[in-house]
Amino acid sequence: MSKTVFVTVGTTEFDSLIQSITQDSIYKILKSKGYNKLLIQIGRCAFDPSTECSLRGFTIEYYRYKPSIADDIANASLVVSHAGAGSCLESLTANKPLLVVVNNELMDNHQLELARQLKKDGNIEYCDCSSLEETLKTCDFSRLKPYTPGKPQLFADFLDNLIGYTKQS
């Protein structure tokens, strides 16, 4: 049975994540946890990861972009993502265990705020590139709580009521 780790950087350039996740030490940790495939969406990264792996039975694939990563998320046993809201929410609504890697190189790091809140809610684990290896070693992703999406229709109904809008039948 294939157990895939899907890594995504979205449309960003996050070379340090790609360089970190493609270290031999990471492959060994993933293999020890039962994963046998690493699929990486590298976006605009300048760093092209190698698809060579010395671990027998462990494969690595990568690509830059696809029209949708929904199938890759759906087929993953674990998602490792940058802290972009879209990537996080897409993974969480697919009920996938999610490890968010915060990009410390960003000036206004709103991604850290998102990661902290989702961690506080029990939905994700997060780290940065320097602690990725240790986080993968020690984290129990089965303990994460399922994500409960918001209900935007309630807000829309509230606004409609507030302004006196009534729906035409």
C-alpha positions in Angstrom: 0.0 0.0 0.0 1.3 3.4 -0.9 1.6 6.0 1.8 2.4 9.4 0.2 3.6 12.6 1.8 2.5 15.5 -0.4 4.5 18.7 -0.1 3.2 22.0 -1.5 4.6 25.5 -1.6 1.6 26.9 -3.6 2.6 29.6 -6.1 5.4 30.9 -3.8 9.1 30.5 -3.8 10.1 28.5 -0.7 13.4 26.9 -1.6 14.4 26.3 2.0 11.4 24.0 2.5 12.2 22.0 -0.7 15.8 21.8 0.3 14.9 20.7 3.8 12.3 18.1 2.9 14.7 16.5 0.4 17.4 15.6 2.8 18.4 12.0 3.3 17.6 12.3 7.0 14.0 13.3 6.2 13.6 10.3 3.8 14.8 8.0 6.6 12.3 9.4 9.1 9.4 9.2 6.6 10.3 5.7 5.7 10.5 4.7 9.4 7.0 6.0 9.8 5.7 3.9 6.9 5.7 6.4 4.1 7.1 5.3 0.8 6.5 8.2 -1.5 7.3 11.9 -1.5 5.3 14.0 -4.0 6.4 17.7 -4.1 4.8 20.7 -5.8 7.7 23.1 -6.0 6.1 26.2 -7.5 8.5 28.9 -8.4 11.4 27.4 -6.5 14.8 27.7 -8.1 16.0 24.5 -6.4 15.1 21.4 -8.3 15.0 18.4 -6.0 16.7 15.1 -7.0 14.4 12.2 -7.6 17.2 9.8 -6.5 16.8 8.1 -3.2 19.1 5.5 -1.7 16.3 4.0 0.4 14.8 1.0 -1.3 11.1 1.2 -1.9 11.0 5.0 -1.4 10.1 7.2 -4.4 10.3 10.9 -5.0 8.4 12.9 -7.7 8.0 16.6 -8.2 6.3 19.1 -10.4 5.9 22.9 -10.6 2.2 23.5 -11.1 -1.1 21.8 -11.9 -4.5 23.3 -12.5 -5.5 21.7 -9.2 -3.7 19.9 -6.4 -7.0 18.5 -5.0 -6.2 15.0 -6.2 -2.7 15.1 -4.7 -4.1 16.2 -1.4 -6.8 13.5 -1.5 -4.3 10.8 -2.3 -1.9 11.9 0.4 -1.5 10.2 3.8 0.2 13.4 5.1 0.4 17.0 3.7 3.4 19.2 4.4 2.6 22.7 3.3 3.7 26.3 3.4 1.4 28.4 5.6 -0.6 29.9 2.8 -4.3 30.1 3.8 -5.5 28.4 0.6 -3.2 25.4 0.9 -4.0 25.0 4.6 -7.7 25.2 4.2 -7.8 22.9 1.2 -5.8 20.2 3.1 -7.9 20.6 6.3 -11.2 20.4 4.5 -10.0 17.2 2.8 -9.4 15.9 6.4 -5.7 15.3 5.9 -3.1 15.4 8.6 -1.2 18.6 8.0 2.2 19.8 9.0 2.6 23.5 8.2 6.2 24.8 7.6 6.4 28.6 8.3 8.6 30.6 6.0 10.7 32.7 8.4 12.1 34.6 5.5 8.9 36.6 4.9 8.9 40.2 6.2 5.3 40.4 7.4 4.8 36.9 8.7 1.0 36.5 8.7 1.6 32.9 8.0 2.9 32.4 11.5 -0.3 33.8 12.9 -2.4 31.4 10.9 -0.2 28.4 11.9 -0.4 29.4 15.6 -4.2 29.6 15.5 -4.7 26.3 13.7 -2.2 24.7 16.1 -4.1 26.2 19.1 -7.3 24.8 17.7 -5.6 21.4 17.5 -6.0 21.0 13.7 -2.3 21.1 12.6 1.3 20.8 13.7 3.7 23.5 12.6 7.4 24.2 12.5 10.0 26.0 10.5 12.7 24.6 8.3 15.2 24.4 11.1 12.9 22.2 13.2 11.3 20.1 10.4 13.4 17.0 11.1 12.7 17.0 14.8 9.0 17.7 14.3 8.6 14.8 11.8 10.5 12.5 14.2 8.3 13.3 17.3 4.9 14.3 15.9 1.9 12.1 16.2 -0.4 13.3 13.4 -3.2 10.9 14.5 -3.8 13.2 17.5 -4.9 16.1 15.3 -8.5 17.2 15.6 -10.7 17.3 12.4 -11.2 20.8 11.0 -14.7 22.2 11.2 -15.3 24.7 8.4 -17.0 27.9 9.1 -20.5 28.7 8.1 -20.4 31.7 5.8 -24.1 31.5 5.0 -24.8 32.5 8.6 -22.9 35.7 8.2 -24.5 36.4 4.8 -28.0 35.9 6.3 -27.1 38.2 9.2 -26.0 41.0 6.8 -29.2 40.4 4.7 -31.3 40.8 7.8 -29.3 43.8 9.0 -29.8 45.8 5.8 -33.4 44.6 5.3 -32.8 42.5 2.2 -35.4 39.9 1.5 -34.9 37.1 -1.0 -37.2 37.1 -4.0 -38.9 33.8 -4.8 
